């Protein structure tokens, strides 16, 4: 606790010096960090057959370990007539039973985990879906940083560069807090912008802020404020910014375009989740995600609707292994090479981002909000949807004075809903600070 408290008191100049120590040399994570960087580079040179062998060897070790040590996997594999000894060829991976969060949640956490040294518990899904708890091994930090730095380096990032972080932390004490471990300034996204700007302007004058990082919706909101109310702050940031890292939410094109226009910089997005079973990023094209084979094995499996489910396996977390885990994300345009998934696009996000019409059909909110030409967007900054009951939704919007009633500016053609409209002062966020399209 003493060390943790004192880390918070490090001044940024000293923090920058501390962060000049390469991650490859840092105690506790340097070895794993070096290994992952080496694998990332080496995998780029392997043939499809060599990549298959890379995956097979890791799946064999993991499946055998899980079957021998974890009740959940022994039960599931025995019930489905699968034995680890069957896993002899790359194609045999398809015989491993696919698991879901609901299947895992039927078991006590100890019955689906292994008592790995220094493991710690994490949770996901509580604010927008089914809660799920599991264990993580401390070595995961080396894996994570190696892959995240590889992503960020596509926009020129170096670990000594300062960032502004727009996350959902509730423990920020001074509106803007410096974090020496991550070398960024964490922003209180719940604070009034006038108060925030009074802190940011002297900070941006003193330190070169190279990157913005965080929720796309929060950075979009900040960009709107700078463009409409604070050109001084906008212009100061334009002088030093090199890019924006968009994480934790799907980067809606509307939000992204505004961010890039206001700050005159490039953005990059990646796909991942708390379970740490898959990590993919925009290597060459926006909204096309390329999974790291060094991070885990990612598959596109066709589902009953004719689309594809994203299935993932993390090689390295033996505390709570996830083997052929259905992420509950629906993807499209999967591109594979001899069974190795090279890229995909997100079709529908996880955790129920849809509403149900009068006939009981699920309507995806990304399509409903951004896939139509709503004249309403000419007058608003945000749109969210609340399902009142089946066949009845409420459109919540934040914006300016309308020239006509909202229902006349909203494209409801071919929709089988009763639609109500409500103007609100601020968008509704989840407890973690995210801005979901679906308000529950």
C-alpha positions in Angstrom: 0.0 0.0 0.0 2.9 2.4 0.9 4.5 1.7 -2.5 1.3 2.1 -4.4 0.5 5.4 -2.7 4.0 6.8 -3.3 3.8 5.8 -7.0 0.9 8.2 -7.3 3.1 11.0 -6.1 5.8 10.8 -8.8 6.1 14.0 -10.8 5.7 13.5 -14.6 9.3 14.6 -15.4 10.7 11.9 -13.1 8.1 9.5 -14.4 9.3 10.0 -17.9 12.8 9.2 -16.8 11.7 6.0 -15.0 9.8 5.0 -18.2 12.9 5.3 -20.2 13.9 1.9 -18.8 13.0 -0.6 -21.6 10.2 -3.0 -20.8 12.5 -5.8 -21.9 14.6 -5.1 -18.8 11.9 -4.6 -16.3 11.7 -7.0 -13.3 8.7 -9.4 -13.3 7.6 -8.9 -16.9 10.8 -8.4 -19.0 11.3 -12.1 -19.9 7.7 -12.7 -21.0 7.7 -9.3 -22.8 10.8 -10.3 -24.8 9.4 -13.7 -25.7 6.1 -12.3 -27.0 7.9 -9.6 -29.1 10.1 -12.2 -30.6 7.0 -14.4 -31.4 5.2 -11.5 -33.0 8.1 -10.9 -35.3 8.8 -14.6 -36.1 5.1 -15.4 -36.9 5.2 -12.8 -39.7 7.8 -15.0 -41.5 6.2 -18.4 -41.0 4.3 -20.3 -43.7 0.6 -21.3 -43.1 1.7 -24.9 -42.3 4.3 -23.6 -39.8 1.6 -21.4 -38.2 -0.7 -24.4 -37.9 2.1 -26.3 -36.0 2.7 -23.3 -33.8 -1.0 -23.3 -32.8 -1.3 -27.1 -32.5 1.6 -27.4 -30.1 0.1 -24.8 -27.8 -3.4 -26.2 -28.0 -2.1 -29.7 -27.2 -0.4 -28.5 -24.0 -3.3 -26.4 -22.9 -6.0 -29.0 -23.5 -4.0 -31.7 -21.8 -3.4 -29.5 -18.8 -7.0 -28.4 -18.5 -8.3 -31.9 -18.7 -6.0 -33.2 -16.0 -6.3 -30.3 -13.6 -9.7 -28.6 -14.0 -13.1 -30.2 -13.2 -15.0 -28.1 -15.7 -13.0 -29.3 -18.7 -12.9 -32.9 -17.6 -16.7 -32.9 -17.3 -17.3 -31.1 -20.6 -14.8 -33.2 -22.6 -16.0 -36.5 -21.1 -19.6 -35.6 -21.7 -18.9 -34.8 -25.4 -16.7 -37.9 -25.9 -13.6 -35.8 -26.5 -10.1 -36.8 -25.3 -6.9 -34.7 -25.4 -5.2 -37.7 -27.0 -7.4 -37.1 -30.1 -5.6 -33.8 -30.7 -2.9 -35.0 -33.1 -3.4 -32.7 -36.2 -4.3 -29.1 -36.6 -7.7 -30.1 -38.1 -8.5 -32.0 -34.8 -8.9 -28.6 -33.0 -12.4 -28.5 -34.6 -13.3 -31.5 -32.3 -12.7 -29.6 -29.1 -16.1 -28.6 -27.6 -16.9 -24.9 -27.8 -17.7 -23.3 -24.4 -19.7 -20.3 -23.4 -19.9 -17.9 -20.5 -23.2 -19.5 -19.3 -21.6 -23.0 -19.3 -18.7 -21.7 -17.2 -21.0 -19.9 -14.8 -22.8 -23.2 -14.0 -19.6 -24.1 -12.1 -18.0 -22.6 -9.0 -15.0 -20.5 -10.0 -12.7 -23.0 -8.2 -14.1 -25.9 -10.3 -13.2 -24.1 -13.6 -9.8 -22.8 -12.4 -6.3 -23.9 -11.3 -4.6 -22.8 -8.2 -1.7 -21.0 -10.0 0.8 -19.1 -8.0 -0.2 -15.4 -7.2 -3.3 -15.6 -9.3 -5.8 -12.8 -8.9 -9.5 -12.5 -9.6 -11.1 -10.2 -12.2 -14.7 -9.6 -13.3 -16.5 -8.7 -16.5 -19.9 -8.2 -17.9 -21.6 -6.8 -14.7 -22.7 -3.5 -16.3 -24.1 -4.7 -19.6 -24.4 -8.4 -19.6 -23.9 -11.6 -17.7 -21.4 -11.2 -14.8 -18.4 -13.5 -15.1 -15.4 -13.9 -12.7 -12.2 -15.7 -13.4 -8.5 -15.7 -12.4 -5.5 -14.1 -14.1 -1.8 -14.9 -13.7 0.6 -12.1 -13.0 2.7 -13.0 -16.1 -0.2 -11.8 -18.2 1.1 -8.2 -18.0 4.2 -9.1 -20.1 1.9 -10.6 -22.7 -0.4 -7.7 -22.7 2.2 -4.9 -22.9 4.1 -6.6 -25.7 1.0 -6.8 -27.9 -0.4 -3.3 -27.0 2.9 -1.6 -27.6 3.1 -3.3 -31.0 -0.3 -1.9 -31.8 0.5 1.6 -30.6 3.8 1.7 -32.4 2.0 1.8 -35.7 1.3 5.4 -34.8 4.9 6.1 -33.7 4.4 5.5 -29.9 7.3 5.2 -27.5 6.8 4.3 -23.8 8.3 7.7 -22.7 5.5 9.5 -24.6 2.8 11.2 -22.5 -0.9 10.3 -23.1 -4.2 11.6 -21.9 -6.4 8.7 -20.8 -10.2 9.0 -21.1 -11.3 6.0 -19.1 -14.0 5.3 -16.5 -12.0 5.4 -13.3 -13.8 6.8 -10.3 -10.8 7.2 -8.1 -9.3 10.3 -9.8 -8.6 12.8 -7.0 -7.5 16.0 -8.8 -9.5 16.0 -12.1 -6.3 15.0 -13.9 -4.0 12.4 -12.2 -0.6 11.3 -13.4 0.1 7.5 -13.4 3.8 6.8 -13.4 3.3 3.0 -14.1 1.5 3.7 -17.4 3.0 7.1 -18.0 -0.3 8.8 -18.7 -2.5 11.5 -17.3 -5.9 10.0 -16.3 -8.8 12.3 -17.0 -12.0 12.5 -14.9 -14.5 12.1 -17.7 -17.3 12.9 -15.3 -16.0 16.4 -14.5 -17.4 19.6 -16.0 -15.4 20.6 -19.1 -14.7 24.1 -17.9 -13.1 22.7 -14.7 -11.2 20.1 -16.8 -9.9 22.6 -19.3 -8.6 24.8 -16.4 -6.4 21.9 -15.5 -5.5 20.7 -19.0 -4.4 24.0 -20.5 -1.4 24.5 -18.1 -0.6 20.8 -18.3 -0.6 20.8 -22.1 1.6 23.9 -22.1 4.1 22.2 -19.8 4.2 18.7 -21.2 4.1 17.4 -24.8 1.0 15.3 -24.9 1.6 12.9 -27.8 -1.5 10.7 -27.7 -5.2 10.5 -26.6 -6.3 7.1 -25.3 -9.6 5.7 -24.1 -13.3 5.2 -24.8 -14.1 6.5 -28.4 -17.3 8.1 -27.1 -15.5 10.0 -24.3 -12.8 11.3 -26.7 -15.5 12.2 -29.2 -17.3 14.2 -26.5 -14.0 15.9 -25.6 -13.4 16.7 -29.3 -16.8 18.3 -29.6 -16.1 20.5 -26.6 -12.7 21.6 -28.0 -14.2 22.3 -31.4 -17.3 24.2 -30.2 -16.1 25.8 -27.0 -12.3 25.8 -26.5 -10.2 26.4 -29.6 -7.2 27.3 -27.4 -7.1 23.8 -26.0 -7.8 22.3 -29.4 -4.9 24.2 -31.0 -2.5 23.4 -28.2 -3.2 19.7 -28.6 -2.9 19.9 -32.4 0.7 21.0 -32.0 1.8 17.9 -30.1 -0.6 15.1 -30.8 0.5 12.2 -33.0 -2.5 9.9 -32.8 -5.4 8.5 -30.9 -5.8 5.0 -29.4 -9.4 3.9 -29.4 -10.1 1.1 -26.9 -12.8 -0.7 -24.9 -15.7 0.3 -27.2 -16.4 -0.2 -30.9 -15.2 3.0 -32.6 -18.4 4.2 -34.4 -17.4 5.9 -37.6 -19.3 9.1 -36.8 -17.3 9.5 -33.5 -14.0 8.6 -35.2 -14.4 11.0 -38.1 -15.0 13.9 -35.7 -12.0 13.0 -33.5 -9.7 12.8 -36.6 -11.1 16.1 -38.0 -10.9 18.1 -34.8 -7.4 17.1 -33.8 -6.1 16.5 -37.4 -4.5 13.1 -36.5 -4.9 9.4 -37.2 -6.7 6.9 -35.0 -6.2 3.2 -34.4 -8.6 0.7 -32.8 -8.2 -2.8 -31.5 -10.6 -5.6 -30.5 -10.1 -7.4 -27.2 -11.9 -8.1 -24.0 -11.3 -8.6 -20.2 -11.2 -12.4 -20.7 -7.9 -11.9 -22.6 -8.5 -14.7 -25.0 -8.2 -12.7 -28.3 -6.6 -9.5 -29.3 -6.9 -8.1 -32.8 -6.0 -4.7 -34.3 -6.3 -2.6 -37.5 -3.1 -3.5 -39.2 -3.9 -2.0 -42.6 -7.5 -0.9 -42.8 -9.9 0.8 -40.4 -12.6 -1.6 -39.0 -10.7 -4.7 -40.3 -9.2 -6.5 -37.3 -6.2 -8.8 -37.6 -5.8 -11.2 -34.6 -2.4 -11.8 -33.0 -1.6 -15.5 -33.4 1.0 -15.0 -30.7 -1.8 -13.9 -28.3 -4.2 -16.8 -28.8 -6.0 -18.9 -31.4 -9.0 -17.1 -33.0 -11.6 -18.8 -35.1 -14.6 -17.8 -37.2 -17.4 -20.4 -36.8 -20.5 -20.1 -38.9 -23.7 -20.0 -36.7 -27.3 -20.8 -37.2 -28.1 -17.4 -38.6 -25.5 -17.8 -41.4 -23.1 -15.3 -39.8 -20.0 -16.1 -37.9 -19.3 -16.4 -34.1 -15.9 -15.3 -32.9 -14.3 -18.2 -31.0 -11.0 -17.7 -29.1 -8.4 -19.5 -27.0 -5.8 -17.9 -24.8 -2.6 -20.0 -24.7 -1.1 -18.6 -21.5 -3.7 -18.2 -18.7 -3.7 -21.5 -16.8 -5.3 -20.0 -13.8 -8.7 -19.9 -15.6 -8.2 -21.3 -19.1 -10.6 -20.3 -21.9 -10.4 -22.9 -24.6 -12.5 -22.4 -27.7 -14.5 -19.8 -25.9 -17.5 -18.2 -27.7 -16.9 -14.4 -27.3 -20.6 -13.7 -28.1 -19.5 -11.3 -30.9 -20.8 -11.8 -34.4 -18.3 -11.1 -37.1 -18.4 -10.8 -40.9 -16.0 -11.0 -43.8 -13.6 -13.5 -42.1 -10.5 -14.0 -44.2 -8.5 -17.2 -43.5 -5.4 -18.9 -44.9 -5.3 -22.7 -44.3 -7.4 -22.4 -41.2 -5.5 -19.4 -39.7 -7.9 -16.4 -39.4 -6.1 -13.4 -40.8 -8.8 -10.7 -40.4 -12.5 -10.0 -39.7 -15.0 -7.2 -39.2 -17.4 -6.8 -36.3 -21.0 -7.3 -37.4 -22.7 -7.2 -34.0 -21.2 -6.5 -30.6 -21.5 -8.7 -27.6 -23.8 -8.1 -24.6 -27.1 -7.5 -26.4 -26.7 -4.3 -28.4 -30.1 -4.8 -30.1 -33.8 -4.1 -29.6 -36.7 -6.4 -30.3 -39.5 -5.3 -32.7 -43.3 -6.2 -32.6 -42.7 -9.4 -34.4 -39.9 -10.5 -32.0 -37.1 -9.8 -34.4 -33.8 -8.6 -33.0 -32.7 -5.3 -34.6 -29.0 -4.4 -34.3 -28.5 -1.0 -32.9 -25.4 -0.1 -34.9 -27.5 -0.6 -38.0 -30.5 1.2 -36.6 -28.6 4.3 -35.4 -25.7 4.6 -37.9 -26.8 2.5 -40.8 -29.7 4.9 -41.7 -29.8 8.5 -42.8 -31.3 10.3 -39.8 -31.6 14.0 -40.5 -31.7 14.2 -36.7 -27.9 13.9 -36.7 -27.6 17.4 -38.1 -28.9 18.7 -34.8 -27.6 16.3 -32.2 -24.3 15.0 -30.7 -25.6 11.7 -29.3 -28.3 9.2 -29.9 -29.1 6.2 -27.7 -32.0 3.7 -27.6 -34.0 2.4 -24.7 -36.3 -0.6 -25.1 -39.5 0.1 -23.2 -41.2 -3.2 -24.1 -41.2 -5.5 -27.1 -42.0 -3.4 -30.1 -41.7 -0.1 -28.3 -38.4 1.9 -28.0 -37.4 5.4 -26.8 -34.9 7.4 -28.8 -32.8 9.5 -26.4 -30.8 12.3 -27.9 -28.5 15.2 -26.8 -28.2 18.2 -29.0 -29.3 21.6 -30.2 -32.7 23.2 -30.9 -34.5 21.2 -33.6 -36.0 22.7 -36.7 -38.8 20.1 -36.7 -40.1 17.5 -34.2 -37.6 14.7 -33.7 -39.9 12.1 -35.1 -39.9 13.9 -38.5 -36.0 13.9 -38.5 -35.7 10.2 -37.7 -35.8 7.6 -40.5 -38.3 5.0 -39.2 -39.1 3.5 -42.6 -39.5 -0.3 -42.5 -39.2 -0.4 -38.8 -41.9 -2.3 -36.8 -41.7 -0.2 -33.6 -43.7 2.3 -31.6 -41.1 5.0 -31.2 -41.0 7.7 -28.5 -38.4 10.6 -28.4 -36.8 12.3 -25.5 -34.2 15.0 -25.4 -31.7 14.7 -22.5 -29.0 17.0 -21.2 -26.1 14.4 -21.1 -25.7 10.9 -22.6 -26.3 8.1 -20.3 -23.2 6.2 -19.3 -22.6 2.8 -17.7 -21.1 2.6 -14.2 -17.7 2.2 -15.8 -18.1 5.4 -17.8 -18.8 3.8 -21.2 -21.4 5.1 -23.6 -23.5 2.2 -24.9 -26.0 2.5 -27.7 -28.4 0.5 -25.7 -29.6 2.1 -22.4 -31.0 -0.4 -19.9 
